[in-house]
């Protein structure tokens, strides 16, 4: 078996993984990055989820590189040969004119721009990127990872040695392989002290995955194949407590929805424009209108893909659910059809499922609901070891066992460095949604700009530790101010510049 040696190995080409690799390379480190699919970028690209962001994102609330990325996206649309005068005249615009995202855009463009950001390091050999590659084993001595074994689609294995290993997979896959302590699913209220935590912990009560699809408006209503599982899903009901019972495919679940805008007086916004990524009035070449199907109707509630022997079954069923949901829309008479081109696939489904909840390290600092909720914080939450900021509602989709859901206001929060430090492992860092958060707080730390910040900070931190011959725990405890200064130089915002709500 071939052994390759790097300063830093980033396992997982998620949105956080891309930023971790790029930021580590910027310090002269040699970096290995592997990704299971053929697209880097995770939720932004292969999972086909447009950016969910905080409401201040045009001015603050993310790193300089993330804000620059947003500007680059808009510039790319203005330079499109078919861009309309209307589009060219706009300073701030959403390419898809959607209402859940301020910058919903084509996943192909996102992948192109992320790959371009890595190209200088790929060309010099500082970065090695391998796609269609999984980490299958880890070699660990005590509290230290010595190497990992990766394998491509051909089955050929390689040993990757590094001083630091960053887990940037969307499900925290490196944690069980290395014996790193972690949590997944719902913690108990006794364990976390969180007001909305479950009475009893349940590792299998997780947020659902969603297999996103691209739909186009198709006035000809091109024929669609009836999926094999259609009869099953068309009869499926959600039943929960209290008073939760409805057919999955309906416009009247927890909330009342419509397909298109302005179909009901009290519901002006339809699901079609929710995650729309292509808006014909912005072009002069008669492009079709395209949206991404990531709605309550195709959240997959029948099981999980983390720590279960039925992972492959649930992945396939999640795909089937989305195909059946698309067919259900077509059967109702809506002029839609699947559109695979924008997702780089033939069947119109994303390359990978959208993952809302990951395994999470048991960290030196865990962020709890009481740390960030508006109900329990009159002032803006503040951590002395902040490495970045974020904001989103504490948003839990119906969970897979208890059908628990939560949507609560949270304060604009900070990301503590000690939430990236495992309680025991010495040379492993999380670089995505797998930091020290809970089932509840993970509901707002999972969004695009926050994951970007976590990954970018993890790459800088690994390089910082290597250059100073420090373990992450030592650096976090004794050199935090120095590292924070480095982050400020790199364009990180460590604290919100907002009015203190306690002054109201």
N, C-alpha and C positions, 0 to 999 in steps of 0.2 A: 504494500500500500504506500502510495506517495505521501510524504509529509511536507507541508508547506508552512512557513513560519511568518507571522505578521506581528505588528505591535498590538493591533486591536482587531478582533473578529466581531462583526455585526451579523447576528443570525436573524434573518427576516428583513425583507425589503419593503416593510410597511412605510407609511408616511413618516413616522418617527425614525425608522431605520435609515431611510435615505438621508435625513438631516443629520443623524448621528455619524454616518460614514463621511458625509461632506465636511462637517465641522471638525472631525478628527483629522481628516486629511489636510485641512487648512493649517494645521500645526506641524505639518511635515511627517505625520505618522503614516506607516504602511497599514493599509486596512483591507480586510476581506469582508465582502458582503454577498450573502446568498439570498435567493428569493424563490419561493415555491412555484409561482406562475412565471409567465414571460414578461410581465409588466411590473415595474417598481411603482410604489406609491400607495399601495393598500387601499384604504377607504376612499381615497380621492380618485383612484384609477381602476384597478382590477375589481374593486367592490362597487364602483359606480355610484358613489354618494357625493353629491355636490356639497361644498363647504357649509357647515352650520357654524355660525359665528356670533360673537357678542355684538350688541347694538352700537358700540363705539368703534368698531373695527376700522372705519375709514381714517381715524386719527390715532388710535392707540389700542392696546389690548393684545399685542402679539410682538414677535421679534421683528427686527428690521428686515430679515430675509423673507419672512412671510409676507410682510406688507409690500416688499419689492416684488414678490411673486404675483400678488394680486394686480399690481400695476402692469407687469409683463403680460398677464392674461389679457387685460383690456387693450393693451397696445397691439397684441396679436389680432384681436377682432377688428380694430380700426384699420389695420393694414390688409385685411382680407379684400381681394379685388372686387368682391361683390358686396362690400359693406355699403349700406345706404347712407345718404347724407344725414339722415336722422341719427344713425349710430355714430357717425364721425363727429357730430356736433356735441355729443354727450361727454361730459367729464367723468362722472361716476354713473355706471350703468351695470345692470345684471345681464350678461349675454343671453340668458334664457328668459329674461323678464319673469322670473319665478318669485314666489312670495315666502319661501322658507329660507332662501339663501340670497345674499346680496351679490353673489358672483357665481351662480350656477353655470358651468361651462362643460365643454366636450371633454370626456375622459381621455381621448386621444391626445388632445392638446396638453392636458395635465401631464401625461406620461412623457411626452416630448420635452416639455420644459424641465421636468425633474431630471430626466436623463441628461439634458444639456448642462444642468448644474453640476453633474458629476464628471462630465467629459474631460475637463482639464486634468483631473487626477487619473482618469482611466488612460488618457494618452501618455502620461508620464510614467505609468506603472505603479504609482502610489496606491491606487485602488484596483482591486480585482473584484469584478462583479460576475457572479454565476447565477443564471436563472434556471428554472426547472430543477432546483436543487433543494434538498431537505437535510436538516440535521437529524441524524438517526441515533447517535450515541454520544456519550460524553465520558471522558476519562478524568476522574476526580481523585485528588489526594487530600484527605482531611477536609479543610475548608477552602481548598483552592482547585480551580478547574485547570487541568493541564492541557487538554486538547478536546476537540470535538471531531466526530466522524460525520462527513457529509456525503450524500449520494445523489447523483443525477438520474435522469430518466433511464439511462442505459444500465443503471445498477452499479456503475463504477464508483468506488469509494475513495475518499481522500481524508487524510488526517490534517486538521487545521490546528496549529499551535499558536498561541497568542498570550500576551501579558494580561489583557483584559478581554472579557467576553460580554457583549451587549445583547440582551434578549430583546429583539425588536419584532418578534412574531406577534400576530394579532391575538393569539390565544396563550401566550406565555409558555411556548413549547419547551424552552430550554430549562424551565424550572424543575419539572419532574425528572428530566434526564440527568440533571446535576444534583438532585437531592436537595435543592433549595426549598426552604420552608415557604409555603404559599397558602393563600385562601382563594376560594372560588365559590360562587353562589351566595346565598344569604347567610350573613352572620346573625347571631342572636342578640337581642337587646341587652342581655346580661353581659355579653362579651364586649359590645361597643358603646353601650350607654346611649345609643341613638333612639330618638323618640319613635321613629317609624321603622325601626328594625323588627324583624320577626321575633316571636316569642321563642321559637326554637330554630337553631341553625339548620340549614339544609344546603349542602354543596350542589345539589342538582336543581335547586330553584334559581334558575339563571334568566337573564334577559334573553329574549329570542333572537335568533339569527334571521336575516332576510336575504333571500337571493333576488337581487335586483334585476329587472329587465328593462330594455329600451322599447318604447312604443312610439309609433309615428301615426299622425293623422293620415288616414287612407280612405278617401272618399269612395273609391271603388270597392271597399271592403273585400280585399283579397281573401280567398278562402283560408281558413285556419284549421289545422288538424286538431281533432278532439283528443286531449290527452287521456291515457289509459286510466289515470287516477281521478278523472273528472267526477264520476258518480260519487266516489267517496268524499271528496272535498266539497262538492255541492250540497251534501247533506250534513256537513260537519257543523256542530254548534259549540260555542264557548259557554261553559257553565261555571260560575264562580260565586263567591260571596263578597259583599252582600248585594243581592239583587242584580247580579251580572248574568245575563243569559241572552245570547243573540246568535243569529246565524252569521258565520264568518263573512260571507259575501252579501253584504247589505250596506246601505248608505246610512243606517241608523244604529251604529254600535254605541260605544261610549259617547261619541260625538255624532252629530248629524252632518253628513257630507253630501256633496253633489259632485257630478263628474266635471262639469264646466262652470266657469264663473257666472255669477248673476242669474242662476237658475231658481234661487229662492230669495225672498226679501231679507230674511235674517241670516243668509249664508252666501255672501257675495263672492267668496273665493272657493273655487272648485279644486278637486284633487289633481286635475289635469295640469294646471299651472303651478302646482305645489313644487315640483322638482323639474320643471321644464328647462331644457338645456339648449333648444334651438327655436328661435322666435322669428318667423318669416318676415315681418315688417322691417327687421333690421338688415335685410338683404334684398338685392335686386335680381336674383336668379331663380326665384320661385322654389326655394328650398322648402322641404316639408317641415312641419312642426313636430318636434320630438320631445318626449318627456321620459323620466325615469320612474318606473313602477316600484316604489318603495313606500307602500301605504299600509295602514292597519290591516287591510285585507290579505296581505301576503307576509305578515309576520308569522314565523313558523313556531307553533306552540306545542308540538307533539314530542319534543325531546331535545337533547343537547348534543353538542359535538365535543365537549370537554370532559375528560375522565369518564368516558362511557364506552363499553364495547360495541355500542350500536352507532358509532360515529358515521360510518359510511352510509348506513341506512337513512339516517336523519339528513345527511347532506343531499342524498338523492330525493328524498321526500320534500325537502325545502325547494329544490328545483321544480319538482312536479307541482307543488302548490302554486308557484308563480306562473308556470305555464298554464295551469288550470284557471288561475285568476284572469290572465290575459284572454283566455278563451271565453270566460264568463262575460267579460266586457264586450267582446265581439258578438256573443250570442244575444246579448241584450240589444244589439243594434247599433252600438257605437262604432264610428268609422275608424277603427284602429287595426294595426297589425304590428308584429314584432319587427324590430330594426336592429340587426346585429352589427352593422358597420361601425357605429360610434363606440361600441364596446370591444371591437376586435374579435368578434365571435360570429359563428354562422347561425346560431339558434336564437340570437337576441337576448340571451342571458349573460350576466356579468361573468368574468373569468373566475370569480371567487365569491363566496357569500359575505354579506356585511356582518361583521362581528361587533356586537355592542359591549360584550363583557368578556374580559380576559381572566386568566389566572393572575393573581396579584401577589407580589412579594410580601412576606412578613417583614416589615421595614422598621428601622429605628424610630420613624415617625409615621403614624397612620393618620390620614385626614378623615375626621368623622363628620357626620351631619351637623353636630353642634358647633363645629369649627367654622362652618360657612353658611349655614342657613340664615335667612332673613329673620325668621322667627326667634332665633336665639342670639343674634348679633345685631345690636343697635348701631355699631360702628362697622367700618370695613375690616374684614379679617386681615391680620398682619402676622407674618412669620419673620423672625430675625434672619433666618437662613433662606429667604426667598430667592428663587432662581428664575422667576417669571410669573406671569399673571394670566388669568383666564376668567371667563364668565359664561354661564349657561344655566338654565333652570335645572333643578335636580329632577331628571327625567328618566323614569323607569317605565319601559313598555311592559305590557302584561307578561308576567314571568311564567316559566314553563310548567311549574307544579302547582303553585298556590294561586296563580292568576292575579298576583298582586300588581297594582299599578300605582305610580306616584308622579305627580307633576307639581313641584313646589318651587317657590321663588328662592333663589340663593343669592348671597351677596357676591359682588365681584371679588374673586379670591386670588390668593397667591399660592405658588407651588413651592413647598419646602424642600430644600436639598436633602434633608434626612429621610424624606419619603422615597428617595432613590437608593438608599443604603440598606441592603439586606441585614437581618439581625445576626447572621453568622457568616455567610459566604464572603470571601475576601476580594475576589476579582471578577464579580458579576455585577452588572448594572442593568436595570430595566430601561428601555428606550421607547416605550409606546404606552399602551393603556395599562401596563402591568406594574405600576408603581404602588406605593403604600396608600391605597384608598380602599373604601369598602364597597360592598354591593350597592349601597345607596349613593355615596359620593362619586363612585365611578360613573354614575349617570350624567355628571356634568364635566368630568375630566376626560371624557372620551372624544370630545369634539376636535375637529381638524386643527385649529390654531393651537390648542392646548397640547395635542399629541406632537405637533411640529416642534413646539417649545421644549417639551420633555426630551425628544430625540436629539434636538440640536444641543441642548444643555448637556446631555449624557456624553455626546461625542467630545465636547469641549472638556468635560470633567475627566474623562478617561485620559485624554492627552495631558491635562494639567497634572494628574497624579503620576503619570509616567515620567514626565519631565522632571518632577521633583522627588521621584522615588518614594511616593507615598501610597498607602492603601486608602481607598475611598473613605473608610470610617475615620482615619486620621485626618485626612484633608477636610472632611466635613466638620469635624470637631475643633480643629485648631487652625485651619487656613481658609475658613469660609469667607471672610471679608476680602481676602486676596482674590479668591475665585470670583466673588461677586463683582469685583472691579474689572476682572477680565471680561465677564459677561456684559457689563455696561459698555466696555470698549467695542464689543462685538454687536452691539445694538439691541441688547435685551432690556426690557422694561421690568424692573423688579417690584415696583409699587404702582398702584393706580393713581392717576391724577384726576380725581373726581371729588365732588363735594362730599363731606362726611354725612351720611344719612342721620346720624345722631344729632346733628345741628338743626334738623327740620323742626 
